[in-house]
Amino acid sequence: MRFLKGHGTENDFVILPDRDGSLELTASQVAALCDRRSGIGADGILRVVPAKLSPEAVEIAGRAGPGRDAEWFMDYRNADGGMAEMCGNGLRVFARYLVAAGLADPGEFGVVTRSGVRTVRLDREGDVSVDMGAPEVLGESVATVGGREYEGLVVSMGNPHLACVTGEPVTGLDLAAQPGFDPAVFPQGVNVELLNLVGERRVVMRVHERGAGETRSCGTGTVAAAVAAAHLAGETTGTWTVEVPGGLLSVTLDGTTSHLSGPAVLVASGDTPALV
Ligand SMILES: N[C@@H](CCC[C@H](N)C(=O)O)C(=O)O
């Protein structure tokens, strides 16, 4: 089976083009492909399937009004094989692949995700931007990292986040282990972001992703982080720069929706005998 490898600020993905919608991926196949020692290695998988060939996508797009013309469905899986509703960096890499493969024209187009149809745009400067939709602030909760508790904002970006602003430098934290969280608030698990405010609308963020462990970046996580920083400042609009271990992302909140922008690159392609 043909695959490609790409990343967005070092949040990395195996891309599996599935033009006839026939690939039935099991959780163990996904985990094997994402294994960094015995597989290709990635934080997640992006299956690229025509929306009209996926019953799941047809149902989502049917609910999406103007987005129902979106031609492609991003079937995203976490490295552990579990499904997630949305992946911001994955969607930016997905869009990069569609254009590079001649499956979409450069410019703006819609992609079906489990969180609905999202509009992506390839900028002239080379960045890929996504309209991530309206962040939903659902309250407050607490994450436990290394025995310490961090208060955070519960934010849904389609997928669940707990974004914790702290004065303690996040660069020193050990995020290898799953942070503790309240399962009553997050029955499906949660992505945990720890962040420092380091300047005018600028934050440094680290993340432990549900289903993938600590990653070098998380697009939905950076939007949740910007929302938490804005919340603390009493703001609802503006553009935040988010420094993650894998690079820089820009998040704009306009009071109605949110936009995520940054680099997305394809780095390799090949064939894997793991999926025949
Ligand atoms: N890295 C992604 C988020 C991927 C899904 C997440 N691990 C979850 O389970 O919700 C991003 O860039 O948004």
The ligand as an SDF file (V2000), in Angstrom:
LIG
                    3D

 13 12  0  0  0  0  0  0  0  0999 V2000
   -2.5570   16.6100   16.8530 N   0  0  0  0  0  0  0  0  0  0  0  0
   -3.8960   16.9820   16.6040 C   0  0  0  0  0  0  0  0  0  0  0  0
   -4.9350   16.4220   17.5270 C   0  0  0  0  0  0  0  0  0  0  0  0
   -5.1050   14.9220   17.3080 C   0  0  0  0  0  0  0  0  0  0  0  0
   -6.2580   14.3130   18.0590 C   0  0  0  0  0  0  0  0  0  0  0  0
   -6.0530   14.2570   19.5350 C   0  0  0  0  0  0  0  0  0  0  0  0
   -4.9270   13.4480   19.9230 N   0  0  0  0  0  0  0  0  0  0  0  0
   -7.3300   13.7230   20.1780 C   0  0  0  0  0  0  0  0  0  0  0  0
   -7.3890   12.5420   20.5350 O   0  0  0  0  0  0  0  0  0  0  0  0
   -8.2770   14.4950   20.3280 O   0  0  0  0  0  0  0  0  0  0  0  0
   -4.0730   18.4300   16.2360 C   0  0  0  0  0  0  0  0  0  0  0  0
   -3.1630   18.9520   15.5600 O   0  0  0  0  0  0  0  0  0  0  0  0
   -5.1120   19.0130   16.5030 O   0  0  0  0  0  0  0  0  0  0  0  0
  1  2  1  0
  2  3  1  0
  2 11  1  0
  3  4  1  0
  4  5  1  0
  5  6  1  0
  6  7  1  0
  6  8  1  0
  8  9  2  0
  8 10  1  0
 11 12  2  0
 11 13  1  0
M  END
$$$$
